[in-house]
């Protein structure tokens, strides 16, 4: 079982939400709509957070880095049979 978050971590996560909320510059009517849809809104937030809980399953998940490197233009993946045949050559 993994340890629960610390009070400091909780504070930092709440600050992330607060900072983004400030950056959005929501109108009063939009804020009220979020409040009225609170349960749905919380469910959406929970689903987003769940996407980041891979570390519970994948021990090296937190070692991933964002990269701007990708496949070259026009690259196509080969079918498994093609790859196998190529490896057997």
Buried (B, 14 or more C-beta within 10 A) or exposed (E): EEEEEEEEEEEEEEEEEEEEEEEEEEEEEEEEEEEEEEEEEEEEEEEEEEEEEEEEEEEEEEEEEEEEEEEEEEEEEEEEEEEEEEEEE
